[in-house]
Amino acid sequence: MESKAKLSSARLSARKTRLVVDMVRGKAIQEALTILRFSPQSSAKIVAKLLSSAVANAEQKGVTDVDRLYVKTIFVDGGPALKRFLPRAMGRASKIRKPTSHISVVLDERK
């Protein structure tokens, strides 16, 4: 039985988060959480929290054995960028983009 979790508009760069997400795709849930726990990237903590939420959703749906869950699909899409401006010399301004991303995860049981 599949269970899903989604995080919208996380203040993370989609490009950097995809590197973290690629490490756990297809892994068992315990192995994925262990990998994320020891990853130095800041997005690893947020992805681990999202995986824990998906596990809680699976328990709520009535999955009998949580240890048989694995990461079926996980992907990151780019979200809207927050645009800010910083004053520069001679009356000019430079643009600062603060990217956001949407993370989606689907867990399933191994047969």
Sequence and secondary structure as in RCSB ss.txt:
>XXXX:A:sequence
MESKAKLSSARLSARKTRLVVDMVRGKAIQEALTILRFSPQSSAKIVAKLLSSAVANAEQKGVTDVDRLYVKTIF
VDGGPALKRFLPRAMGRASKIRKPTSHISVVLDERK
>XXXX:A:secstr
  EEEEEEEESS HHHHHHHHHHHTT BHHHHHHHHHT  STHHHHHHHHHHHHHHHHHHHT S GGGEEEEEEE
EEE   EEEEEE GGG EEEEEE  EEEEEEEEE  
